[in-house]
Amino acid sequence: MTPARFKKLALSLEGVTERPHMDRTAFRTSRKIFATLGADKRVNLVVHPSDRRDALLESFPDTFFSLGGWTRLGYIAVDLARVDDELLRELVTDAWRDALPVAKTRKKAARKR
């Protein structure tokens, strides 16, 4: 996946805005940041729960990378050139959903029932 395609994917999700964040570009809901994109063509992405994050790091060591203390907070780095597009789409959608304001999250969950 290219940085441009990642940006298009992230911004296609409802309510997502793009903002500068230190030396990166952040993608966020009105509640919080769920991903950042750097010039290194890596995305830092929130992945929960921790066992899912650990499995990605272990299963795809050339694609997913620990961010030290940030990984303990839920973030991992993703090499866009190596990641499977469908897997990334799933991870980004999950991260976005987790970052939605509580009222919207509950409303979407209710629609799924």
ROKELO-917216 format. One line per 2 residues: their letters; for each residue x, z, y of N, C-alpha, C, O. Coordinates in nm, 2 decimals. Each point is the difference from the previous one (the first is absolute). Layout:
# ROKELO-917216
A) X Z Y X Z Y X Z Y X Z Y | ...
END
This chain:
# ROKELO-917216
MT) 0.09 0.00 -0.12 -0.09 0.00 0.12 0.09 0.00 0.12 0.10 0.07 0.01 | -0.14 -0.14 0.09 0.08 -0.01 0.13 -0.06 0.11 0.09 -0.11 0.05 -0.02
PA) 0.19 -0.01 0.12 -0.05 0.09 0.10 -0.12 -0.05 0.07 -0.09 0.08 0.03 | 0.08 -0.21 0.00 -0.12 -0.05 0.07 -0.12 0.01 -0.09 -0.11 0.04 0.05
RF) 0.12 -0.06 -0.18 -0.11 0.01 -0.09 -0.04 0.15 -0.02 -0.12 0.03 -0.01 | 0.22 0.06 0.01 -0.03 0.14 0.00 -0.08 0.04 0.12 -0.11 0.07 -0.01
KK) 0.15 -0.11 0.13 -0.06 0.03 0.12 -0.15 -0.05 0.00 -0.09 0.07 0.04 | 0.07 -0.19 -0.09 -0.13 -0.06 -0.01 -0.09 0.09 -0.09 -0.12 0.02 0.03
LA) 0.18 0.02 -0.15 -0.08 0.08 -0.09 -0.04 0.13 0.06 -0.11 0.04 0.00 | 0.21 0.03 0.06 -0.03 0.13 0.06 -0.11 -0.01 0.11 -0.09 0.08 0.01
LS) 0.11 -0.18 0.08 -0.10 -0.01 0.11 -0.13 -0.06 -0.04 -0.10 0.01 0.08 | 0.08 -0.06 -0.21 -0.13 -0.04 -0.05 -0.09 0.11 -0.04 -0.12 -0.01 -0.01
LE) 0.18 0.13 0.00 -0.08 0.12 -0.04 -0.07 0.06 0.13 0.06 0.00 0.11 | -0.18 0.04 -0.13 -0.09 0.04 0.11 0.07 0.12 0.08 0.04 0.10 -0.06
GV) -0.04 -0.12 0.19 0.05 0.10 0.09 0.15 0.02 0.01 0.04 0.09 0.07 | 0.04 -0.18 -0.13 0.14 0.02 0.00 0.06 -0.06 0.13 -0.04 -0.11 0.04
TE) 0.13 0.18 0.02 0.07 -0.04 0.12 0.15 0.00 -0.03 0.04 0.07 -0.09 | 0.03 -0.15 0.17 0.15 -0.01 -0.01 0.06 0.06 0.12 -0.05 -0.03 0.11
RP) 0.15 0.12 -0.13 0.06 0.06 0.12 0.15 0.02 -0.03 0.04 0.02 -0.12 | 0.04 -0.02 0.22 0.14 0.03 -0.02 0.02 0.15 -0.05 -0.08 0.09 0.04
HM) 0.17 -0.07 -0.12 0.03 0.13 -0.06 0.15 0.01 -0.02 0.05 -0.04 -0.10 | 0.02 0.11 0.19 0.15 0.00 0.00 0.05 -0.14 -0.01 -0.03 -0.09 0.09
DR) 0.11 0.05 -0.19 0.05 -0.13 -0.01 -0.08 -0.09 -0.10 0.05 -0.10 -0.05 | -0.17 0.15 0.03 -0.09 -0.07 -0.10 -0.13 -0.03 0.06 -0.03 0.04 0.12
TA) -0.05 -0.12 -0.19 -0.14 -0.02 0.04 -0.09 0.08 -0.09 0.01 -0.01 -0.12 | -0.10 0.09 0.18 -0.09 0.08 -0.08 -0.14 -0.06 -0.01 -0.04 -0.07 0.10
FR) -0.02 0.09 -0.21 -0.14 -0.05 -0.03 -0.08 0.13 -0.02 0.04 0.08 -0.09 | -0.14 -0.07 0.17 -0.08 0.13 -0.01 -0.15 -0.02 0.02 -0.04 -0.10 0.05
TS) -0.03 0.21 -0.10 -0.14 0.01 0.03 -0.01 0.08 0.13 0.11 0.04 0.06 | -0.23 0.00 -0.02 -0.01 0.09 0.12 0.05 0.14 -0.04 0.03 0.08 0.09
RK) -0.01 -0.05 -0.22 0.04 0.13 -0.04 0.15 0.01 -0.02 0.06 0.10 0.05 | 0.00 -0.20 -0.12 0.15 0.02 -0.02 0.06 -0.13 -0.05 -0.07 -0.10 -0.04
IF) 0.20 0.10 0.04 0.09 -0.11 -0.05 -0.01 0.00 -0.15 0.01 0.11 -0.06 | -0.02 -0.23 0.00 0.00 -0.01 -0.14 0.12 -0.09 -0.05 0.03 0.00 -0.12
AT) 0.03 -0.08 0.21 0.11 -0.08 -0.04 0.08 -0.04 0.13 -0.06 0.00 0.11 | 0.19 -0.02 -0.13 0.08 -0.05 0.11 0.09 -0.12 -0.06 0.03 0.00 -0.12
LG) 0.00 -0.09 0.21 0.07 -0.12 -0.04 0.13 -0.01 0.09 -0.01 0.02 0.12 | 0.12 -0.03 -0.19 0.13 -0.01 0.07 0.06 -0.14 0.00 -0.04 -0.09 -0.07
AD) 0.15 0.08 0.15 0.07 -0.13 0.01 0.07 -0.03 -0.13 0.04 -0.11 -0.03 | -0.02 0.22 -0.05 0.07 -0.01 -0.13 -0.10 -0.07 -0.11 0.04 -0.01 -0.12
KR) -0.16 -0.03 0.16 -0.10 -0.06 -0.09 -0.04 0.10 -0.11 -0.04 -0.04 -0.11 | 0.04 0.17 0.15 -0.05 0.10 -0.09 -0.12 0.06 0.07 0.00 0.02 0.12
VN) -0.10 0.02 -0.20 -0.11 0.08 0.04 0.01 0.14 -0.05 0.02 0.02 -0.12 | -0.04 0.07 0.21 -0.01 0.14 -0.04 -0.15 0.03 -0.01 -0.08 -0.03 0.10
LV) 0.03 0.08 -0.22 -0.14 0.00 -0.03 -0.03 0.14 -0.06 0.07 0.05 -0.08 | -0.19 0.00 0.12 -0.05 0.12 -0.06 -0.06 -0.03 -0.14 -0.08 -0.09 -0.01
VH) 0.13 0.16 -0.09 -0.05 -0.02 -0.14 -0.04 0.14 -0.06 0.09 0.08 -0.01 | -0.21 -0.06 -0.02 -0.05 0.12 -0.06 -0.07 -0.03 -0.13 -0.06 -0.11 -0.01
PS) 0.06 0.19 -0.09 0.06 0.13 -0.01 0.15 -0.01 -0.03 0.05 -0.11 -0.02 | 0.02 0.22 0.01 0.14 0.00 -0.02 0.04 -0.07 -0.14 0.11 -0.06 -0.01
DR) -0.19 0.08 -0.09 0.03 -0.06 -0.13 0.00 -0.15 0.01 0.08 -0.07 -0.07 | -0.17 0.01 0.15 0.00 -0.14 0.02 0.12 -0.05 0.07 0.07 -0.10 -0.04
RD) -0.03 0.18 0.14 0.12 -0.03 0.08 0.12 0.00 -0.09 0.09 -0.09 0.00 | -0.08 0.20 -0.08 0.12 0.01 -0.09 0.00 -0.11 -0.10 0.11 -0.05 -0.04
AL) -0.22 0.01 -0.01 -0.01 -0.11 -0.10 0.06 -0.13 0.06 0.07 -0.08 -0.07 | -0.11 0.05 0.19 0.04 -0.12 0.07 0.16 0.00 0.02 0.07 -0.10 -0.03
LE) -0.02 0.22 0.07 0.14 0.01 0.03 0.08 -0.01 -0.13 0.11 -0.07 -0.01 | -0.17 0.12 -0.10 0.07 -0.01 -0.13 -0.01 -0.14 -0.07 0.09 -0.05 -0.05
SF) -0.21 -0.01 0.06 -0.03 -0.12 -0.07 0.06 -0.13 0.07 0.03 -0.10 -0.06 | -0.02 0.11 0.20 0.05 -0.11 0.07 0.11 0.04 0.10 -0.02 0.00 0.12
PD) 0.14 0.04 -0.17 0.10 0.06 0.08 0.06 -0.11 0.10 0.07 0.05 0.10 | -0.09 -0.18 -0.12 0.05 -0.10 0.09 -0.10 -0.03 0.11 0.03 -0.08 0.09
TF) -0.15 0.13 -0.10 -0.11 -0.03 0.09 -0.04 0.12 0.09 -0.03 -0.02 0.12 | 0.02 0.14 -0.18 -0.05 0.12 0.06 0.12 0.10 0.02 0.08 0.01 -0.10
FS) -0.07 0.05 0.22 0.11 0.08 0.03 -0.04 0.14 0.06 -0.10 0.00 0.07 | 0.17 0.10 -0.11 -0.03 0.13 0.06 0.05 0.01 0.14 0.09 -0.07 0.04
LG) -0.16 0.14 0.04 0.03 0.03 0.14 0.04 0.14 0.02 -0.02 0.06 0.11 | 0.07 0.00 -0.21 0.05 0.14 0.01 -0.12 0.10 0.03 -0.10 0.00 -0.07
GW) 0.11 0.07 0.17 -0.10 0.10 0.04 -0.14 -0.07 0.03 -0.10 0.06 -0.02 | 0.11 -0.18 0.07 -0.13 -0.07 0.03 -0.07 -0.03 -0.13 -0.13 -0.01 -0.01
TR) 0.20 -0.01 -0.10 -0.06 -0.03 -0.13 -0.08 0.13 -0.05 -0.11 -0.02 -0.05 | 0.16 0.13 0.08 -0.07 0.12 -0.04 -0.13 0.02 0.08 -0.09 0.06 -0.04
LG) 0.09 -0.13 0.16 -0.13 0.00 0.08 -0.09 -0.12 -0.03 -0.11 -0.01 0.05 | 0.15 -0.07 -0.15 -0.08 -0.11 -0.05 0.04 -0.14 0.03 -0.06 -0.09 -0.05
YI) 0.17 0.07 0.12 0.05 -0.13 0.04 0.11 -0.05 -0.10 0.08 0.07 -0.04 | -0.09 -0.20 0.01 0.11 -0.07 -0.07 0.02 -0.13 0.08 -0.08 -0.05 0.07
AV) 0.20 -0.01 -0.09 0.04 -0.13 0.06 -0.03 -0.11 -0.11 0.02 0.02 -0.12 | -0.07 -0.13 0.17 -0.03 -0.11 -0.09 0.07 -0.13 0.05 -0.01 -0.03 0.12
DL) 0.09 -0.03 -0.21 0.07 -0.12 0.04 -0.10 -0.12 -0.01 -0.04 -0.03 -0.11 | 0.00 -0.03 0.22 -0.10 -0.10 0.00 0.04 -0.12 -0.08 -0.09 -0.07 -0.05
AR) 0.22 0.04 0.05 0.04 -0.12 -0.08 -0.01 0.01 -0.15 0.00 -0.10 -0.07 | -0.02 0.23 0.02 0.00 0.02 -0.14 -0.14 0.05 -0.05 -0.02 -0.01 -0.12
VD) -0.06 0.05 0.20 -0.13 0.07 -0.04 -0.10 -0.11 -0.04 -0.01 -0.11 0.06 | -0.06 0.14 -0.17 -0.12 -0.08 -0.04 -0.11 0.00 0.11 -0.04 0.11 0.04
DE) 0.00 -0.22 0.00 -0.10 0.00 0.11 -0.13 0.08 -0.03 -0.05 0.07 0.08 | 0.00 -0.09 -0.21 -0.12 0.08 -0.03 0.02 0.15 0.00 -0.09 0.07 0.04
LL) 0.20 -0.03 -0.10 0.03 0.14 0.00 0.01 0.05 0.14 -0.05 0.11 0.04 | 0.12 -0.18 0.05 0.01 0.04 0.14 -0.13 0.01 0.07 -0.03 0.09 0.07
RE) -0.05 -0.19 -0.10 -0.14 0.00 0.06 -0.08 0.12 -0.04 -0.07 0.07 0.08 | 0.08 -0.03 -0.21 -0.06 0.12 -0.05 0.05 0.13 0.07 -0.08 0.08 0.04
LV) 0.21 -0.07 -0.03 0.06 0.11 0.06 -0.03 0.02 0.15 -0.03 0.11 0.05 | 0.03 -0.22 0.02 -0.03 0.00 0.14 -0.15 0.04 0.02 -0.03 0.07 0.09
TD) -0.06 -0.13 -0.17 -0.14 0.03 0.01 -0.02 0.15 -0.02 -0.08 0.07 0.07 | 0.14 -0.01 -0.17 -0.01 0.14 -0.03 0.05 0.08 0.11 -0.06 0.10 0.04
AW) 0.18 -0.13 0.02 0.06 0.07 0.11 -0.09 0.00 0.12 -0.02 0.10 0.07 | -0.04 -0.22 -0.04 -0.09 -0.01 0.11 -0.12 0.09 -0.02 -0.05 0.07 0.09
RD) -0.01 -0.08 -0.21 -0.12 0.08 -0.03 0.03 0.15 0.02 -0.08 0.07 0.05 | 0.20 -0.02 -0.10 0.04 0.14 0.02 0.01 0.03 0.15 -0.01 0.12 0.03
AL) 0.04 -0.22 0.05 0.03 0.03 0.14 -0.13 -0.01 0.09 0.01 0.03 0.12 | -0.12 -0.07 -0.18 -0.12 -0.01 0.08 -0.05 0.13 0.05 0.03 0.11 -0.07
PV) -0.10 -0.11 0.18 -0.06 0.13 0.04 -0.09 0.05 -0.11 -0.06 -0.08 -0.07 | 0.04 0.21 0.06 -0.07 0.06 -0.11 -0.14 -0.05 -0.01 -0.05 -0.03 -0.11
AK) -0.02 0.01 0.22 -0.14 -0.05 0.00 -0.01 -0.14 -0.06 -0.09 -0.02 -0.08 | 0.19 -0.07 0.11 -0.01 -0.13 -0.06 0.04 0.00 -0.14 -0.06 -0.07 -0.08
TR) 0.15 0.16 0.04 0.04 0.01 -0.14 -0.12 0.04 -0.09 -0.03 -0.06 -0.10 | -0.04 0.16 0.15 -0.12 0.05 -0.07 -0.11 -0.11 -0.01 -0.06 -0.02 -0.10
KK) 0.04 -0.05 0.21 -0.10 -0.10 0.01 0.04 -0.12 -0.10 -0.09 -0.04 -0.08 | 0.21 0.00 0.07 0.04 -0.10 -0.10 -0.01 0.05 -0.14 -0.04 -0.08 -0.09
AA) 0.07 0.20 0.07 -0.01 0.06 -0.14 -0.14 0.00 -0.04 -0.03 -0.03 -0.12 | -0.06 0.06 0.21 -0.14 0.01 -0.03 -0.06 -0.14 -0.04 -0.08 -0.01 -0.09
RK) 0.13 -0.09 0.16 -0.04 -0.14 -0.03 0.04 -0.04 -0.14 -0.06 -0.09 -0.06 | 0.17 0.14 0.01 0.05 -0.04 -0.13 -0.08 0.06 -0.11 0.00 -0.06 -0.11
R) -0.07 0.16 0.13 -0.08 0.07 -0.11 -0.12 -0.08 -0.04 -0.07 0.04 -0.09
END
